[in-house]
Amino acid sequence: MTREQLEHAIRAACDVSEDTEIWIFGPQAILGEFPNASEELRASIEVDVQPKNRPDKVGTIDGALGELSYFHQTYGFYVHGLPIEEATTLAQGWEDRATPVCDEKSTRGKTGWCIEAHDLAASKLVVYREKDRDFVRTLLIEGMIAPETLIERINLLNIDEELRDRLLQWIQNTIEEL
């Protein structure tokens, strides 16, 4: 996915949800801070979103723009509407750190609020799938996130201590490998 495709997704999701702002919280949120992120980081063809002011419209987005929709078939990517609190675990204060993607031309004044890179990395680690760890490892290798800040975000997560310890150990081991 490219930044231009993300901007298209913002326009489409806002139009369908009748909102002017959406939260973007899947891996494509990286394009908020890093519009030219490596292909490895933007390989997914799915954008996870929730309307900021109309969260009740997630199903409308998924129906109109989701997987196997006409939109997906036409543009080669899709917009997955889902409640952010059901889809991911985010560190306290994430809303204040989100990066806006907004422009009169590219998003027609609509705003996609992309989860900040460290918050995104922490949320990916909570899931702990291999592809999510690879995503975070790439962020670390490319210098897009700082280990110290990632550790701070892990410590802000509302998770049990056993999981927190496992994530902190993974970060420590990965930093030593790199």
MODELLER restraints for C-alpha pairs under 7 A, 6 or more apart:
rsr = mdl.restraints
at = mdl.atoms
rsr.add(forms.Gaussian(group=physical.xy_distance, feature=features.Distance(at['CA:1:A'], at['CA:42:A']), mean=5.49, stdev=0.5))
rsr.add(forms.Gaussian(group=physical.xy_distance, feature=features.Distance(at['CA:1:A'], at['CA:43:A']), mean=6.28, stdev=0.5))
rsr.add(forms.Gaussian(group=physical.xy_distance, feature=features.Distance(at['CA:1:A'], at['CA:44:A']), mean=6.64, stdev=0.5))
rsr.add(forms.Gaussian(group=physical.xy_distance, feature=features.Distance(at['CA:1:A'], at['CA:45:A']), mean=5.87, stdev=0.5))
rsr.add(forms.Gaussian(group=physical.xy_distance, feature=features.Distance(at['CA:3:A'], at['CA:31:A']), mean=6.01, stdev=0.5))
rsr.add(forms.Gaussian(group=physical.xy_distance, feature=features.Distance(at['CA:3:A'], at['CA:35:A']), mean=5.51, stdev=0.5))
rsr.add(forms.Gaussian(group=physical.xy_distance, feature=features.Distance(at['CA:7:A'], at['CA:106:A']), mean=6.10, stdev=0.5))
rsr.add(forms.Gaussian(group=physical.xy_distance, feature=features.Distance(at['CA:7:A'], at['CA:107:A']), mean=5.50, stdev=0.5))
rsr.add(forms.Gaussian(group=physical.xy_distance, feature=features.Distance(at['CA:8:A'], at['CA:107:A']), mean=6.88, stdev=0.5))
rsr.add(forms.Gaussian(group=physical.xy_distance, feature=features.Distance(at['CA:9:A'], at['CA:79:A']), mean=6.50, stdev=0.5))
rsr.add(forms.Gaussian(group=physical.xy_distance, feature=features.Distance(at['CA:10:A'], at['CA:107:A']), mean=6.50, stdev=0.5))
rsr.add(forms.Gaussian(group=physical.xy_distance, feature=features.Distance(at['CA:10:A'], at['CA:110:A']), mean=6.98, stdev=0.5))
rsr.add(forms.Gaussian(group=physical.xy_distance, feature=features.Distance(at['CA:10:A'], at['CA:111:A']), mean=6.97, stdev=0.5))
rsr.add(forms.Gaussian(group=physical.xy_distance, feature=features.Distance(at['CA:10:A'], at['CA:112:A']), mean=5.72, stdev=0.5))
rsr.add(forms.Gaussian(group=physical.xy_distance, feature=features.Distance(at['CA:11:A'], at['CA:107:A']), mean=5.40, stdev=0.5))
rsr.add(forms.Gaussian(group=physical.xy_distance, feature=features.Distance(at['CA:11:A'], at['CA:108:A']), mean=6.91, stdev=0.5))
rsr.add(forms.Gaussian(group=physical.xy_distance, feature=features.Distance(at['CA:11:A'], at['CA:110:A']), mean=6.39, stdev=0.5))
rsr.add(forms.Gaussian(group=physical.xy_distance, feature=features.Distance(at['CA:13:A'], at['CA:61:A']), mean=6.01, stdev=0.5))
rsr.add(forms.Gaussian(group=physical.xy_distance, feature=features.Distance(at['CA:14:A'], at['CA:20:A']), mean=5.50, stdev=0.5))
rsr.add(forms.Gaussian(group=physical.xy_distance, feature=features.Distance(at['CA:14:A'], at['CA:21:A']), mean=6.42, stdev=0.5))
rsr.add(forms.Gaussian(group=physical.xy_distance, feature=features.Distance(at['CA:14:A'], at['CA:22:A']), mean=6.79, stdev=0.5))
rsr.add(forms.Gaussian(group=physical.xy_distance, feature=features.Distance(at['CA:14:A'], at['CA:110:A']), mean=6.86, stdev=0.5))
rsr.add(forms.Gaussian(group=physical.xy_distance, feature=features.Distance(at['CA:16:A'], at['CA:60:A']), mean=6.86, stdev=0.5))
rsr.add(forms.Gaussian(group=physical.xy_distance, feature=features.Distance(at['CA:16:A'], at['CA:61:A']), mean=6.02, stdev=0.5))
rsr.add(forms.Gaussian(group=physical.xy_distance, feature=features.Distance(at['CA:17:A'], at['CA:51:A']), mean=6.68, stdev=0.5))
rsr.add(forms.Gaussian(group=physical.xy_distance, feature=features.Distance(at['CA:17:A'], at['CA:54:A']), mean=6.92, stdev=0.5))
rsr.add(forms.Gaussian(group=physical.xy_distance, feature=features.Distance(at['CA:17:A'], at['CA:57:A']), mean=5.38, stdev=0.5))
rsr.add(forms.Gaussian(group=physical.xy_distance, feature=features.Distance(at['CA:17:A'], at['CA:60:A']), mean=6.63, stdev=0.5))
rsr.add(forms.Gaussian(group=physical.xy_distance, feature=features.Distance(at['CA:17:A'], at['CA:61:A']), mean=6.32, stdev=0.5))
rsr.add(forms.Gaussian(group=physical.xy_distance, feature=features.Distance(at['CA:19:A'], at['CA:51:A']), mean=6.39, stdev=0.5))
rsr.add(forms.Gaussian(group=physical.xy_distance, feature=features.Distance(at['CA:19:A'], at['CA:53:A']), mean=6.43, stdev=0.5))
rsr.add(forms.Gaussian(group=physical.xy_distance, feature=features.Distance(at['CA:19:A'], at['CA:54:A']), mean=6.32, stdev=0.5))
rsr.add(forms.Gaussian(group=physical.xy_distance, feature=features.Distance(at['CA:20:A'], at['CA:110:A']), mean=4.92, stdev=0.5))
rsr.add(forms.Gaussian(group=physical.xy_distance, feature=features.Distance(at['CA:20:A'], at['CA:111:A']), mean=6.28, stdev=0.5))
rsr.add(forms.Gaussian(group=physical.xy_distance, feature=features.Distance(at['CA:21:A'], at['CA:51:A']), mean=6.09, stdev=0.5))
rsr.add(forms.Gaussian(group=physical.xy_distance, feature=features.Distance(at['CA:21:A'], at['CA:52:A']), mean=5.46, stdev=0.5))
rsr.add(forms.Gaussian(group=physical.xy_distance, feature=features.Distance(at['CA:21:A'], at['CA:53:A']), mean=7.00, stdev=0.5))
rsr.add(forms.Gaussian(group=physical.xy_distance, feature=features.Distance(at['CA:21:A'], at['CA:110:A']), mean=5.89, stdev=0.5))
rsr.add(forms.Gaussian(group=physical.xy_distance, feature=features.Distance(at['CA:21:A'], at['CA:111:A']), mean=4.67, stdev=0.5))
rsr.add(forms.Gaussian(group=physical.xy_distance, feature=features.Distance(at['CA:21:A'], at['CA:112:A']), mean=5.74, stdev=0.5))
rsr.add(forms.Gaussian(group=physical.xy_distance, feature=features.Distance(at['CA:22:A'], at['CA:49:A']), mean=6.34, stdev=0.5))
rsr.add(forms.Gaussian(group=physical.xy_distance, feature=features.Distance(at['CA:22:A'], at['CA:50:A']), mean=5.53, stdev=0.5))
rsr.add(forms.Gaussian(group=physical.xy_distance, feature=features.Distance(at['CA:22:A'], at['CA:51:A']), mean=4.15, stdev=0.5))
rsr.add(forms.Gaussian(group=physical.xy_distance, feature=features.Distance(at['CA:22:A'], at['CA:52:A']), mean=4.74, stdev=0.5))
rsr.add(forms.Gaussian(group=physical.xy_distance, feature=features.Distance(at['CA:22:A'], at['CA:111:A']), mean=6.43, stdev=0.5))
rsr.add(forms.Gaussian(group=physical.xy_distance, feature=features.Distance(at['CA:22:A'], at['CA:112:A']), mean=4.93, stdev=0.5))
rsr.add(forms.Gaussian(group=physical.xy_distance, feature=features.Distance(at['CA:22:A'], at['CA:113:A']), mean=5.99, stdev=0.5))
rsr.add(forms.Gaussian(group=physical.xy_distance, feature=features.Distance(at['CA:23:A'], at['CA:49:A']), mean=5.38, stdev=0.5))
rsr.add(forms.Gaussian(group=physical.xy_distance, feature=features.Distance(at['CA:23:A'], at['CA:50:A']), mean=5.21, stdev=0.5))
rsr.add(forms.Gaussian(group=physical.xy_distance, feature=features.Distance(at['CA:23:A'], at['CA:51:A']), mean=6.14, stdev=0.5))
rsr.add(forms.Gaussian(group=physical.xy_distance, feature=features.Distance(at['CA:23:A'], at['CA:52:A']), mean=5.84, stdev=0.5))
rsr.add(forms.Gaussian(group=physical.xy_distance, feature=features.Distance(at['CA:23:A'], at['CA:112:A']), mean=5.89, stdev=0.5))
rsr.add(forms.Gaussian(group=physical.xy_distance, feature=features.Distance(at['CA:23:A'], at['CA:113:A']), mean=4.78, stdev=0.5))
rsr.add(forms.Gaussian(group=physical.xy_distance, feature=features.Distance(at['CA:23:A'], at['CA:114:A']), mean=6.14, stdev=0.5))
rsr.add(forms.Gaussian(group=physical.xy_distance, feature=features.Distance(at['CA:24:A'], at['CA:48:A']), mean=5.78, stdev=0.5))
rsr.add(forms.Gaussian(group=physical.xy_distance, feature=features.Distance(at['CA:24:A'], at['CA:49:A']), mean=4.65, stdev=0.5))
rsr.add(forms.Gaussian(group=physical.xy_distance, feature=features.Distance(at['CA:24:A'], at['CA:50:A']), mean=6.91, stdev=0.5))
rsr.add(forms.Gaussian(group=physical.xy_distance, feature=features.Distance(at['CA:24:A'], at['CA:112:A']), mean=6.31, stdev=0.5))
rsr.add(forms.Gaussian(group=physical.xy_distance, feature=features.Distance(at['CA:24:A'], at['CA:113:A']), mean=5.76, stdev=0.5))
rsr.add(forms.Gaussian(group=physical.xy_distance, feature=features.Distance(at['CA:24:A'], at['CA:114:A']), mean=4.70, stdev=0.5))
rsr.add(forms.Gaussian(group=physical.xy_distance, feature=features.Distance(at['CA:24:A'], at['CA:115:A']), mean=6.27, stdev=0.5))
rsr.add(forms.Gaussian(group=physical.xy_distance, feature=features.Distance(at['CA:25:A'], at['CA:48:A']), mean=5.75, stdev=0.5))
rsr.add(forms.Gaussian(group=physical.xy_distance, feature=features.Distance(at['CA:25:A'], at['CA:49:A']), mean=6.32, stdev=0.5))
rsr.add(forms.Gaussian(group=physical.xy_distance, feature=features.Distance(at['CA:25:A'], at['CA:114:A']), mean=6.21, stdev=0.5))
rsr.add(forms.Gaussian(group=physical.xy_distance, feature=features.Distance(at['CA:25:A'], at['CA:115:A']), mean=5.39, stdev=0.5))
rsr.add(forms.Gaussian(group=physical.xy_distance, feature=features.Distance(at['CA:26:A'], at['CA:47:A']), mean=6.20, stdev=0.5))
rsr.add(forms.Gaussian(group=physical.xy_distance, feature=features.Distance(at['CA:26:A'], at['CA:48:A']), mean=4.98, stdev=0.5))
rsr.add(forms.Gaussian(group=physical.xy_distance, feature=features.Distance(at['CA:27:A'], at['CA:42:A']), mean=6.99, stdev=0.5))
rsr.add(forms.Gaussian(group=physical.xy_distance, feature=features.Distance(at['CA:28:A'], at['CA:42:A']), mean=5.97, stdev=0.5))
rsr.add(forms.Gaussian(group=physical.xy_distance, feature=features.Distance(at['CA:28:A'], at['CA:47:A']), mean=5.99, stdev=0.5))
rsr.add(forms.Gaussian(group=physical.xy_distance, feature=features.Distance(at['CA:29:A'], at['CA:114:A']), mean=4.68, stdev=0.5))
rsr.add(forms.Gaussian(group=physical.xy_distance, feature=features.Distance(at['CA:29:A'], at['CA:115:A']), mean=5.68, stdev=0.5))
rsr.add(forms.Gaussian(group=physical.xy_distance, feature=features.Distance(at['CA:30:A'], at['CA:117:A']), mean=6.03, stdev=0.5))
rsr.add(forms.Gaussian(group=physical.xy_distance, feature=features.Distance(at['CA:31:A'], at['CA:37:A']), mean=6.50, stdev=0.5))
rsr.add(forms.Gaussian(group=physical.xy_distance, feature=features.Distance(at['CA:32:A'], at['CA:99:A']), mean=5.77, stdev=0.5))
rsr.add(forms.Gaussian(group=physical.xy_distance, feature=features.Distance(at['CA:32:A'], at['CA:100:A']), mean=6.76, stdev=0.5))
rsr.add(forms.Gaussian(group=physical.xy_distance, feature=features.Distance(at['CA:32:A'], at['CA:101:A']), mean=5.98, stdev=0.5))
rsr.add(forms.Gaussian(group=physical.xy_distance, feature=features.Distance(at['CA:32:A'], at['CA:114:A']), mean=5.39, stdev=0.5))
rsr.add(forms.Gaussian(group=physical.xy_distance, feature=features.Distance(at['CA:33:A'], at['CA:99:A']), mean=6.46, stdev=0.5))
rsr.add(forms.Gaussian(group=physical.xy_distance, feature=features.Distance(at['CA:41:A'], at['CA:135:A']), mean=6.37, stdev=0.5))
rsr.add(forms.Gaussian(group=physical.xy_distance, feature=features.Distance(at['CA:45:A'], at['CA:77:A']), mean=4.62, stdev=0.5))
rsr.add(forms.Gaussian(group=physical.xy_distance, feature=features.Distance(at['CA:45:A'], at['CA:78:A']), mean=6.38, stdev=0.5))
rsr.add(forms.Gaussian(group=physical.xy_distance, feature=features.Distance(at['CA:46:A'], at['CA:77:A']), mean=5.87, stdev=0.5))
rsr.add(forms.Gaussian(group=physical.xy_distance, feature=features.Distance(at['CA:46:A'], at['CA:78:A']), mean=5.09, stdev=0.5))
rsr.add(forms.Gaussian(group=physical.xy_distance, feature=features.Distance(at['CA:46:A'], at['CA:79:A']), mean=5.76, stdev=0.5))
rsr.add(forms.Gaussian(group=physical.xy_distance, feature=features.Distance(at['CA:46:A'], at['CA:80:A']), mean=6.57, stdev=0.5))
rsr.add(forms.Gaussian(group=physical.xy_distance, feature=features.Distance(at['CA:47:A'], at['CA:78:A']), mean=6.39, stdev=0.5))
rsr.add(forms.Gaussian(group=physical.xy_distance, feature=features.Distance(at['CA:47:A'], at['CA:79:A']), mean=4.79, stdev=0.5))
rsr.add(forms.Gaussian(group=physical.xy_distance, feature=features.Distance(at['CA:47:A'], at['CA:80:A']), mean=5.83, stdev=0.5))
rsr.add(forms.Gaussian(group=physical.xy_distance, feature=features.Distance(at['CA:48:A'], at['CA:79:A']), mean=6.13, stdev=0.5))
rsr.add(forms.Gaussian(group=physical.xy_distance, feature=features.Distance(at['CA:48:A'], at['CA:80:A']), mean=4.81, stdev=0.5))
rsr.add(forms.Gaussian(group=physical.xy_distance, feature=features.Distance(at['CA:48:A'], at['CA:81:A']), mean=6.04, stdev=0.5))
rsr.add(forms.Gaussian(group=physical.xy_distance, feature=features.Distance(at['CA:48:A'], at['CA:82:A']), mean=6.99, stdev=0.5))
rsr.add(forms.Gaussian(group=physical.xy_distance, feature=features.Distance(at['CA:49:A'], at['CA:80:A']), mean=6.13, stdev=0.5))
rsr.add(forms.Gaussian(group=physical.xy_distance, feature=features.Distance(at['CA:49:A'], at['CA:81:A']), mean=5.07, stdev=0.5))
rsr.add(forms.Gaussian(group=physical.xy_distance, feature=features.Distance(at['CA:49:A'], at['CA:82:A']), mean=6.31, stdev=0.5))
rsr.add(forms.Gaussian(group=physical.xy_distance, feature=features.Distance(at['CA:50:A'], at['CA:58:A']), mean=5.83, stdev=0.5))
rsr.add(forms.Gaussian(group=physical.xy_distance, feature=features.Distance(at['CA:50:A'], at['CA:81:A']), mean=5.64, stdev=0.5))
rsr.add(forms.Gaussian(group=physical.xy_distance, feature=features.Distance(at['CA:50:A'], at['CA:82:A']), mean=5.77, stdev=0.5))
rsr.add(forms.Gaussian(group=physical.xy_distance, feature=features.Distance(at['CA:50:A'], at['CA:83:A']), mean=5.86, stdev=0.5))
rsr.add(forms.Gaussian(group=physical.xy_distance, feature=features.Distance(at['CA:50:A'], at['CA:84:A']), mean=6.28, stdev=0.5))
rsr.add(forms.Gaussian(group=physical.xy_distance, feature=features.Distance(at['CA:51:A'], at['CA:57:A']), mean=6.81, stdev=0.5))
rsr.add(forms.Gaussian(group=physical.xy_distance, feature=features.Distance(at['CA:51:A'], at['CA:58:A']), mean=6.82, stdev=0.5))
rsr.add(forms.Gaussian(group=physical.xy_distance, feature=features.Distance(at['CA:55:A'], at['CA:83:A']), mean=6.90, stdev=0.5))
rsr.add(forms.Gaussian(group=physical.xy_distance, feature=features.Distance(at['CA:58:A'], at['CA:81:A']), mean=4.39, stdev=0.5))
rsr.add(forms.Gaussian(group=physical.xy_distance, feature=features.Distance(at['CA:58:A'], at['CA:82:A']), mean=5.13, stdev=0.5))
rsr.add(forms.Gaussian(group=physical.xy_distance, feature=features.Distance(at['CA:58:A'], at['CA:83:A']), mean=6.71, stdev=0.5))
rsr.add(forms.Gaussian(group=physical.xy_distance, feature=features.Distance(at['CA:59:A'], at['CA:81:A']), mean=6.10, stdev=0.5))
rsr.add(forms.Gaussian(group=physical.xy_distance, feature=features.Distance(at['CA:61:A'], at['CA:80:A']), mean=6.94, stdev=0.5))
rsr.add(forms.Gaussian(group=physical.xy_distance, feature=features.Distance(at['CA:61:A'], at['CA:81:A']), mean=5.18, stdev=0.5))
rsr.add(forms.Gaussian(group=physical.xy_distance, feature=features.Distance(at['CA:62:A'], at['CA:79:A']), mean=6.55, stdev=0.5))
rsr.add(forms.Gaussian(group=physical.xy_distance, feature=features.Distance(at['CA:62:A'], at['CA:80:A']), mean=5.14, stdev=0.5))
rsr.add(forms.Gaussian(group=physical.xy_distance, feature=features.Distance(at['CA:62:A'], at['CA:81:A']), mean=4.67, stdev=0.5))
rsr.add(forms.Gaussian(group=physical.xy_distance, feature=features.Distance(at['CA:65:A'], at['CA:71:A']), mean=5.31, stdev=0.5))
rsr.add(forms.Gaussian(group=physical.xy_distance, feature=features.Distance(at['CA:65:A'], at['CA:72:A']), mean=6.50, stdev=0.5))
rsr.add(forms.Gaussian(group=physical.xy_distance, feature=features.Distance(at['CA:65:A'], at['CA:78:A']), mean=5.76, stdev=0.5))
rsr.add(forms.Gaussian(group=physical.xy_distance, feature=features.Distance(at['CA:65:A'], at['CA:79:A']), mean=5.24, stdev=0.5))
rsr.add(forms.Gaussian(group=physical.xy_distance, feature=features.Distance(at['CA:66:A'], at['CA:72:A']), mean=6.64, stdev=0.5))
rsr.add(forms.Gaussian(group=physical.xy_distance, feature=features.Distance(at['CA:66:A'], at['CA:78:A']), mean=5.12, stdev=0.5))
rsr.add(forms.Gaussian(group=physical.xy_distance, feature=features.Distance(at['CA:66:A'], at['CA:79:A']), mean=4.99, stdev=0.5))
rsr.add(forms.Gaussian(group=physical.xy_distance, feature=features.Distance(at['CA:66:A'], at['CA:80:A']), mean=5.16, stdev=0.5))
rsr.add(forms.Gaussian(group=physical.xy_distance, feature=features.Distance(at['CA:67:A'], at['CA:78:A']), mean=5.62, stdev=0.5))
rsr.add(forms.Gaussian(group=physical.xy_distance, feature=features.Distance(at['CA:71:A'], at['CA:78:A']), mean=6.77, stdev=0.5))
rsr.add(forms.Gaussian(group=physical.xy_distance, feature=features.Distance(at['CA:72:A'], at['CA:78:A']), mean=4.78, stdev=0.5))
rsr.add(forms.Gaussian(group=physical.xy_distance, feature=features.Distance(at['CA:88:A'], at['CA:123:A']), mean=6.15, stdev=0.5))
rsr.add(forms.Gaussian(group=physical.xy_distance, feature=features.Distance(at['CA:89:A'], at['CA:123:A']), mean=5.32, stdev=0.5))
rsr.add(forms.Gaussian(group=physical.xy_distance, feature=features.Distance(at['CA:90:A'], at['CA:119:A']), mean=6.31, stdev=0.5))
rsr.add(forms.Gaussian(group=physical.xy_distance, feature=features.Distance(at['CA:90:A'], at['CA:123:A']), mean=5.63, stdev=0.5))
rsr.add(forms.Gaussian(group=physical.xy_distance, feature=features.Distance(at['CA:90:A'], at['CA:157:A']), mean=6.28, stdev=0.5))
rsr.add(forms.Gaussian(group=physical.xy_distance, feature=features.Distance(at['CA:91:A'], at['CA:119:A']), mean=6.35, stdev=0.5))
rsr.add(forms.Gaussian(group=physical.xy_distance, feature=features.Distance(at['CA:91:A'], at['CA:153:A']), mean=5.81, stdev=0.5))
rsr.add(forms.Gaussian(group=physical.xy_distance, feature=features.Distance(at['CA:91:A'], at['CA:156:A']), mean=4.99, stdev=0.5))
rsr.add(forms.Gaussian(group=physical.xy_distance, feature=features.Distance(at['CA:91:A'], at['CA:157:A']), mean=4.48, stdev=0.5))
rsr.add(forms.Gaussian(group=physical.xy_distance, feature=features.Distance(at['CA:92:A'], at['CA:156:A']), mean=5.73, stdev=0.5))
rsr.add(forms.Gaussian(group=physical.xy_distance, feature=features.Distance(at['CA:92:A'], at['CA:157:A']), mean=6.59, stdev=0.5))
rsr.add(forms.Gaussian(group=physical.xy_distance, feature=features.Distance(at['CA:94:A'], at['CA:119:A']), mean=6.62, stdev=0.5))
rsr.add(forms.Gaussian(group=physical.xy_distance, feature=features.Distance(at['CA:97:A'], at['CA:116:A']), mean=5.86, stdev=0.5))
rsr.add(forms.Gaussian(group=physical.xy_distance, feature=features.Distance(at['CA:98:A'], at['CA:113:A']), mean=5.60, stdev=0.5))
rsr.add(forms.Gaussian(group=physical.xy_distance, feature=features.Distance(at['CA:98:A'], at['CA:114:A']), mean=5.27, stdev=0.5))
rsr.add(forms.Gaussian(group=physical.xy_distance, feature=features.Distance(at['CA:98:A'], at['CA:115:A']), mean=4.68, stdev=0.5))
rsr.add(forms.Gaussian(group=physical.xy_distance, feature=features.Distance(at['CA:98:A'], at['CA:116:A']), mean=4.99, stdev=0.5))
rsr.add(forms.Gaussian(group=physical.xy_distance, feature=features.Distance(at['CA:99:A'], at['CA:113:A']), mean=5.46, stdev=0.5))
rsr.add(forms.Gaussian(group=physical.xy_distance, feature=features.Distance(at['CA:99:A'], at['CA:114:A']), mean=5.01, stdev=0.5))
rsr.add(forms.Gaussian(group=physical.xy_distance, feature=features.Distance(at['CA:99:A'], at['CA:115:A']), mean=6.46, stdev=0.5))
rsr.add(forms.Gaussian(group=physical.xy_distance, feature=features.Distance(at['CA:99:A'], at['CA:116:A']), mean=6.10, stdev=0.5))
rsr.add(forms.Gaussian(group=physical.xy_distance, feature=features.Distance(at['CA:100:A'], at['CA:111:A']), mean=6.17, stdev=0.5))
rsr.add(forms.Gaussian(group=physical.xy_distance, feature=features.Distance(at['CA:100:A'], at['CA:112:A']), mean=5.73, stdev=0.5))
rsr.add(forms.Gaussian(group=physical.xy_distance, feature=features.Distance(at['CA:100:A'], at['CA:113:A']), mean=4.55, stdev=0.5))
rsr.add(forms.Gaussian(group=physical.xy_distance, feature=features.Distance(at['CA:100:A'], at['CA:114:A']), mean=6.19, stdev=0.5))
rsr.add(forms.Gaussian(group=physical.xy_distance, feature=features.Distance(at['CA:101:A'], at['CA:111:A']), mean=5.55, stdev=0.5))
rsr.add(forms.Gaussian(group=physical.xy_distance, feature=features.Distance(at['CA:101:A'], at['CA:112:A']), mean=5.06, stdev=0.5))
rsr.add(forms.Gaussian(group=physical.xy_distance, feature=features.Distance(at['CA:101:A'], at['CA:113:A']), mean=6.28, stdev=0.5))
rsr.add(forms.Gaussian(group=physical.xy_distance, feature=features.Distance(at['CA:102:A'], at['CA:109:A']), mean=5.88, stdev=0.5))
rsr.add(forms.Gaussian(group=physical.xy_distance, feature=features.Distance(at['CA:102:A'], at['CA:110:A']), mean=5.91, stdev=0.5))
rsr.add(forms.Gaussian(group=physical.xy_distance, feature=features.Distance(at['CA:102:A'], at['CA:111:A']), mean=4.67, stdev=0.5))
rsr.add(forms.Gaussian(group=physical.xy_distance, feature=features.Distance(at['CA:102:A'], at['CA:112:A']), mean=6.61, stdev=0.5))
rsr.add(forms.Gaussian(group=physical.xy_distance, feature=features.Distance(at['CA:103:A'], at['CA:109:A']), mean=5.35, stdev=0.5))
rsr.add(forms.Gaussian(group=physical.xy_distance, feature=features.Distance(at['CA:117:A'], at['CA:145:A']), mean=6.59, stdev=0.5))
rsr.add(forms.Gaussian(group=physical.xy_distance, feature=features.Distance(at['CA:118:A'], at['CA:145:A']), mean=6.04, stdev=0.5))
rsr.add(forms.Gaussian(group=physical.xy_distance, feature=features.Distance(at['CA:118:A'], at['CA:149:A']), mean=6.81, stdev=0.5))
rsr.add(forms.Gaussian(group=physical.xy_distance, feature=features.Distance(at['CA:118:A'], at['CA:150:A']), mean=5.41, stdev=0.5))
rsr.add(forms.Gaussian(group=physical.xy_distance, feature=features.Distance(at['CA:118:A'], at['CA:153:A']), mean=6.86, stdev=0.5))
rsr.add(forms.Gaussian(group=physical.xy_distance, feature=features.Distance(at['CA:119:A'], at['CA:153:A']), mean=6.43, stdev=0.5))
rsr.add(forms.Gaussian(group=physical.xy_distance, feature=features.Distance(at['CA:121:A'], at['CA:136:A']), mean=5.50, stdev=0.5))
rsr.add(forms.Gaussian(group=physical.xy_distance, feature=features.Distance(at['CA:122:A'], at['CA:150:A']), mean=6.51, stdev=0.5))
rsr.add(forms.Gaussian(group=physical.xy_distance, feature=features.Distance(at['CA:122:A'], at['CA:153:A']), mean=6.38, stdev=0.5))
rsr.add(forms.Gaussian(group=physical.xy_distance, feature=features.Distance(at['CA:122:A'], at['CA:154:A']), mean=5.77, stdev=0.5))
rsr.add(forms.Gaussian(group=physical.xy_distance, feature=features.Distance(at['CA:124:A'], at['CA:132:A']), mean=5.26, stdev=0.5))
rsr.add(forms.Gaussian(group=physical.xy_distance, feature=features.Distance(at['CA:125:A'], at['CA:132:A']), mean=6.27, stdev=0.5))
rsr.add(forms.Gaussian(group=physical.xy_distance, feature=features.Distance(at['CA:125:A'], at['CA:133:A']), mean=6.09, stdev=0.5))
rsr.add(forms.Gaussian(group=physical.xy_distance, feature=features.Distance(at['CA:125:A'], at['CA:167:A']), mean=6.75, stdev=0.5))
rsr.add(forms.Gaussian(group=physical.xy_distance, feature=features.Distance(at['CA:139:A'], at['CA:145:A']), mean=5.85, stdev=0.5))
rsr.add(forms.Gaussian(group=physical.xy_distance, feature=features.Distance(at['CA:140:A'], at['CA:146:A']), mean=6.83, stdev=0.5))
rsr.add(forms.Gaussian(group=physical.xy_distance, feature=features.Distance(at['CA:151:A'], at['CA:168:A']), mean=6.68, stdev=0.5))
rsr.add(forms.Gaussian(group=physical.xy_distance, feature=features.Distance(at['CA:154:A'], at['CA:164:A']), mean=6.81, stdev=0.5))
